[in-house]
Amino acid sequence: MSTFYYSLLFLVFFILVLLAVFLYWKIRILKRQNKLLIRQNRDLNSISLPDETNYYKLDPHLLKNALNAIQSHAYQSYHALDKLSNVLDYILYETDGTFVKLKDEIAFAQNLIEINKLKISPLFDLHIRKKISAEAGEMLIAPFMTINPIENAFKHADVQNENSFISVVFEVIDDYFHLTVSNRVMQKQKIDSSLGGLGNKTFSKRLKNIYGTEYSLNTEQKENIYTVTVKIKLYQND
């Protein structure tokens, strides 16, 4: 083989080593900061949050799934690591209070989607639609409210079916944030409509603790199409 070929291999190996060191460093920082975030309790507009489920406890599987996706598509690593870095920055530096700006939560969700796209074919039918004005983007929402429906869609989607799809719609109607996530699931696969599973139950409990009656969470499965609809009250950013 030519010297150029060996040089190219060495360069690729060196870059991968640097990426591994970067991820190790980022994850160590994340673990330390996440412990601090759990202890904090900042109120806004006299809203009391007495239960620990009000805070999103970082699920290690979120990072594990992201890293597995990046590893399986090395040629897209730079783009994926950039999105993962944005996700970590959001977790570490922008969610130290009870609420965040809606536009920041949406950007976080879009970064998650970009990372998860590595798991699917470039030809996979993925629809992302955002109908949120600049003014609405400045309103406040509890952080990490978009993770659960989006992660579950990529987890349960029937990616082998040529008619499969995932649809994610973000919109604001009358000071309420609406998130609608739909995906085709495998035939005979039944997703628990009662929101079974620890992650789903924690998500539902956290919504109830923070928003009381100012939210709704609905799931529906018709034939092989599963849909989650979340409606959350937004607060003014005074």
N, C-alpha and C positions, 0 to 999 in steps of 0.2 A: 504494500500500500504506500501511497505517496506521503511525503512529509506533511503536506498540507492537510491530508485526511487525519493524521495523528494529531496535528495541532488543533484541528477543529474539534476532535473528540476531547482533547484536554480542556479546551475552552468551555465546552458544554458541561463537562464534569465540574470544572471550577465554579461555573455559574450556579449549578445545582447545589454545591456545597455552601455557597454564600446564601442561597435562598433558604437552605435548611437552618443555618445559623440565625438568619433573620427571623424565621418563624419561631425558633426556640426562644429567642430573646423576647419576641412579642408576647408569646404565650405565658412566659414567666411574669412579665409585667401585668398581663391580664389577670392571672390568678391572684396576685397581690391586691390589685385595684378592686377586683370583684368582692373580696372579703370586706374591703372598706365600704363599698356601695351598699352591701347588705345591711350594715350597721346604721347607715344614714337614714334620716326621716325628716325630709323638708316639706312642710305644709304650704299649700297655696290656696288663697281664697277661703281659709278656715275649713278646709276639707280634712277630716281626720282619717288617718289610715292606720288602724290599730293592729292589723294582722300581717304576719310576715309574708304572706302570699301577695301583698301589694307590690313587693319588689320582685323583679324578675331575677331568678337565680340561674346563672348561665349554665345551660345544659352542655356538658362536655361533648355530647354527640353532635352539636351544632358545628364545632370546630373540626371534629373528627370527620364528619361528612364532607366538609369543605376541603380539608386537606386530601382526603381520598380522591375527590373529584379532580383536584389540581394535579395530583401525582399521576393520575391515569391519562392526563393530557398535557404532557410536558411542554409541547410546542406552544401552548396557550398559557404557560405559567405566569409570564409577566403580567398579562391582563388580569388573570385570576388573583394573583397576589396583590395587585393594586386594589382590587375590590375588597379582598380580605382585610387589607390594611385599613380601608375606609370603615369596614365593619368594626374592627377593633378600636379605632379612634372614637367611633360613636359610643361604644360600650364604655370605654375608659374615661372619656373627657366630656361627653355631652349628655350623659344620663345620670348625673349626680344629684338631681332633684326629683321631685315627684312627677313633674311634667316636662315635656319637650315640645318644641314647635312641630306642627304636623308635617311641614316640608322636610324636616330633618328625619322624622320617622319614615316618611315615604322614600327618601333617598337611601336610608338604611335597608328598607325592604327591596328596593331595586338592586342594590349591591348583592343582597342575598340571592336574588333571582339570577343575576349574572353568574354567580358562582355555581348555582345549581344547574345552569344551562350546560355545564361541562359534562353532566351525567347523561345528557340526551343527544340525539342526533341533530345536526344542523338543520335537517329537514323537518324536525318535530314541530307540530303546530302549537306554537306558544303565542298567546295573545296577551298583551299588557296595555291597559288603557287607563289614563289618568285624566279625570275631569275635576280639577281643583284650581280655583283662582288664586292669584298671588295673595289676596287678602285672607282667604281661608287658610293658606299655607302658614300664616303667622299665628293662627290659633293654636291652643295647647291640647295635648293628649298625653296619656300615660305612656311611657316608653315600652317598646317591644310588644305592642299589641298586634303587630302584623306577622310575627314569626310563626306562630302555631298553624294558621290556615295554609300559609305558603309552604312551609316545610312538609306538612302532611300531603299536600297536593303532589309534590315531587316524589314523596315516599310511596304513595299508593297509585300513582298514575300507571296505566298500562302502556308503557313506552314501546312495547313490541308490536302493538296493534297499529296498522297503517292509518286507522281512523282516530287514533288517540289524540288528545289535546289537553292543554292546561290554559285556563283563562283567568286572568287576575284584573279586577276592575277597582280602581280607587276613585271615590267621588265624595263630594260634600253637598248635602242637601239640608237646608234650614238649620245650619249650625250642628249638624250631625255628620260624622265621618262614616261612610259606608265602604266596607271591603267585601267584595264578592269573589270567591275563588271556586272555580268549577274544574273538574277533570274527569276523564273517562277512566274507570277502574276495570280490572280484569273481570271477565265473565264469572258469575257465581261468587264473586268477592263481595261480601257484605261488610261495610264499615259501620261500626256501632254508632247508631244515631243518638244514643244517650251520652255521647262524648266520653266513651270509656278510655281507659289508659291514664297513667299518672300525669303525663304532660297535658293532655286535654282537660283533665279534671282540675289541674292547677290553674290553667288558663281561664276556665269558667269561673272558678272561685275568685281569682284575682279580679276579673271583671266585676263580679258582684260586690266585692269588698270596696273597690274604688268608686264605682259608679252607681251602686244601689239600683234604682229603677231607671237610670238614665242610659240604658244600653239594652241591646237585644242580641242574642246569639242563636242562630237557627241552622239546622242541617237538614238536608234532603237528598235522598237517593232515588232517582227514577231510572229504572232499568240499570244501565251501567254508567250513568252520569251522577257524580256526587258533587253537591254544592254546599258551601259554607257561606253564610251571610252574617257579617258582624256590623252592628250599628252602634256607634259610640258618641256620646255628647261631647262637643268641643267647648273649651272655655276661652274667654277672651284673654289676650295677652296684654294686660294693663301695665 
